[in-house]
Amino acid sequence: MSRARPRPYGGTWGDAVERSSRLRINLLGELTAAYDGRPLDLGGRRQRAVLARLVVARGDVVPAESLADAVWGEKAPRDAPGALQSYVSHLRRGLHPGMPARARTEVIVRQGPGYALRHPQEDVDAWHFEALLRRAEGQTRPEDAVALLVEGLDLWRGPALVEYADEPWAEAEIARLTELRTLARERLLAARLAVEDPGLLVPELEGLVADEPLREERWRLLTLALYRAHRQADALAALRRARDMLADELGVDPGPALRQLEAEVLAQSPSLVAPRRPAVPERHQEGGRTDGQDPLVERDAETAALSGLLDGLGEGRSGLVVVEGPAGLGKTRLLHEAQRLAAGRSVRVLTARGSQLGSSLA
């Protein structure tokens, strides 16, 4: 008999759920599902809404009336209970091809007046993202927090529940997940400030501030990065920009965190300097990957491409690699890995920083 596993919101799941762990459900983007890596047909918009509403409930029972409201709104047909039961039946078959009928009913279960989704936390992207965010918060090593936050942010393929963005039942969950994603991006940059070259993070932070200039935490991180990059005048200028923005848009002064940071910058407080971290000897792992002070996470293909390019330099071949992607997803970390690989081959490395104007035009 297989071992029971913990349910993310209390209780335990038995053998049926253990067998269903090959099923992956995603709502951080369009609602999709895959079984053993093969995409599944979830049916039409109404049938898919049933699954989406159950995922949003995170294991809690959703009354049949609430499901009907999510599917039809105020235009529910007379035979809504029967139609809803049909949607659930089709979802059970579609989510678990080849599974016996009894086992299917133990994933989308009928309980009391409604239905609930019983599925492992790590196999629903939104649930797994929240778990990684909580784990990152408890880390004492910033390197570990970076790895967990990158893994969590990589789960996002677009706006959460994008096809149901206009549905009243989805609005609160979309807003909650979007805020958590924003918070994860800020925490990722904060953790990276403790382990990476702050000057290389400034362009990313400028972009983050431009996206949402009323979030004071982003101004704080930008100011801290500028100060640690020995750009005290620019750090004070960023604080003035933040003050002007808040006054013009909201008619308020900066909050306590920004005011305290401004005082510390003016006093050149030693607390603003990132603590020195002891060097950690590299150790080679299976597959040629290396772990050092700041490990890469699931970047084998990118590392192999960089290694191939550098090897080609030693043979007289030139090449070009462009690193691009959304802010906060590890571009700077990959550049650091390129520098490390180059140093190991005695390749001279030159660096340059673009202007703020160039960053905004990129």
C-alpha positions, -999 to 999 in steps of 0.1 A, spaced: 0 0 0 13 34 -9 20 59 18 -6 86 25 5 122 20 -5 154 38 -32 175 23 -22 212 20 -52 224 40 -55 197 66 -63 160 66 -47 133 45 -51 119 11 -48 82 4 -39 60 -25 -62 75 -51 -45 109 -48 -11 93 -47 -19 78 -81 -32 111 -94 0 130 -87 9 127 -124 -19 153 -130 -8 189 -132 -33 218 -130 -23 253 -139 -42 286 -134 -12 311 -134 -21 320 -169 -47 302 -190 -64 273 -172 -47 242 -184 -40 206 -172 -16 179 -182 -14 142 -174 20 126 -176 31 157 -195 3 154 -221 -21 183 -224 -57 175 -215 -90 186 -230 -109 204 -203 -140 211 -224 -157 244 -231 -157 276 -211 -185 266 -187 -170 232 -179 -136 247 -174 -152 273 -150 -162 244 -127 -126 233 -124 -113 268 -120 -138 275 -92 -128 243 -74 -91 252 -77 -98 287 -63 -114 271 -33 -81 254 -24 -96 221 -12 -127 236 5 -161 224 -5 -179 246 -30 -217 244 -28 -235 234 -60 -253 268 -60 -219 286 -60 -206 264 -89 -238 271 -108 -234 308 -103 -198 306 -116 -210 287 -147 -241 306 -156 -244 337 -134 -280 348 -131 -290 328 -162 -288 293 -148 -311 268 -166 -339 249 -149 -318 217 -151 -287 234 -136 -280 206 -110 -281 179 -137 -260 200 -161 -235 207 -133 -233 170 -125 -226 163 -162 -197 188 -162 -182 172 -131 -185 138 -147 -168 149 -179 -140 166 -159 -134 135 -139 -129 115 -171 -109 142 -188 -85 148 -160 -77 111 -155 -77 92 -188 -75 55 -182 -82 57 -145 -110 35 -130 -143 54 -124 -141 50 -86 -106 66 -84 -118 95 -105 -144 104 -79 -118 106 -52 -101 137 -69 -132 158 -76 -153 146 -47 -190 151 -38 -192 162 -2 -224 174 14 -241 201 -7 -212 206 -32 -179 195 -46 -142 198 -37 -109 192 -54 -86 168 -36 -51 171 -52 -15 174 -39 -3 209 -33 28 207 -55 7 196 -85 -14 228 -87 8 257 -98 -10 284 -77 -9 263 -45 28 254 -51 37 291 -58 22 301 -24 41 273 -7 74 284 -22 67 320 -12 62 309 24 93 288 24 114 316 10 102 339 38 116 316 64 151 312 49 181 326 67 204 324 37 195 348 9 208 323 -17 181 298 -6 154 325 -8 165 334 -43 163 298 -55 128 293 -41 115 327 -54 128 321 -89 112 286 -89 79 302 -78 79 330 -103 88 306 -131 54 290 -126 37 321 -140 28 319 -177 6 351 -177 -20 368 -156 -38 344 -133 -71 330 -145 -68 353 -175 -98 339 -193 -121 345 -163 -108 380 -154 -142 396 -158 -160 370 -137 -171 383 -102 -162 349 -85 -126 351 -98 -119 388 -91 -108 385 -55 -85 354 -62 -69 371 -92 -62 402 -72 -48 381 -43 -25 361 -66 -14 391 -85 -4 409 -53 15 378 -42 34 377 -75 43 414 -70 55 407 -35 75 378 -47 93 399 -73 102 425 -47 114 399 -23 135 383 -50 153 416 -57 158 422 -20 174 387 -16 196 392 -47 208 425 -33 224 405 -5 244 383 -28 249 400 -62 266 431 -75 241 459 -66 252 480 -96 240 453 -120 206 452 -103 199 489 -107 185 487 -142 161 460 -131 150 480 -101 145 511 -123 122 490 -145 103 477 -115 98 512 -101 86 524 -136 60 496 -136 44 506 -102 59 539 -90 36 541 -60 50 510 -43 75 524 -18 93 491 -13 106 494 -49 120 529 -43 136 515 -11 153 487 -30 164 510 -58 179 535 -33 197 507 -14 211 493 -46 224 527 -57 240 534 -24 257 500 -23 270 507 -59 287 538 -44 262 561 -61 252 581 -30 240 612 -50 219 590 -72 204 573 -42 194 606 -27 180 617 -61 159 585 -62 145 593 -28 136 628 -40 118 613 -70 99 590 -47 89 620 -25 77 640 -55 58 611 -70 39 604 -38 31 640 -32 19 646 -68 -2 614 -71 -14 608 -35 -7 640 -16 13 621 10 48 620 23 70 589 21 63 562 48 86 554 77 108 529 58 118 555 31 122 583 57 145 561 78 165 550 47 170 587 37 184 595 72 207 565 70 220 574 35 227 610 47 245 597 77 263 570 56 252 544 81 273 512 82 240 493 84 234 500 47 264 480 36 257 444 26 275 420 50 305 402 35 297 366 28 324 340 32 335 324 -1 322 289 -6 344 265 -25 327 252 -56 318 216 -58 309 197 -90 277 179 -92 262 153 -115 257 165 -151 285 191 -150 265 217 -129 283 235 -101 271 250 -69 289 279 -53 279 308 -31 248 316 -53 236 285 -71 217 286 -104 184 268 -104 174 248 -135 196 267 -159 215 238 -174 207 247 -211 217 283 -206 249 273 -188 258 249 -216 253 276 -242 276 300 -223 302 273 -219 301 264 -256 306 300 -265 335 305 -242 351 273 -254 348 286 -290 367 318 -280 396 296 -270 395 282 -305 393 315 -323 356 315 -330 335 346 -321 299 345 -309 270 364 -294 245 357 -266 216 379 -258 200 375 -223 165 389 -220 133 383 -200 110 399 -175 124 418 -145 132 397 -115 137 363 -132 174 359 -130 191 377 -159 217 393 -137 224 359 -120 230 344 -154 255 372 -163 273 364 -131 275 328 -141 290 339 -175 316 359 -156 325 329 -134 328 306 -164 349 331 -182 372 335 -152 377 298 -151 390 299 -187 412 330 -182 389 350 -205 390 388 -200 356 402 -190 345 438 -197 313 452 -182 293 483 -189 261 498 -175 234 514 -197 218 548 -189 183 551 -174 171 564 -208 186 534 -226 169 511 -201 135 527 -208 139 523 -246 150 487 -244 
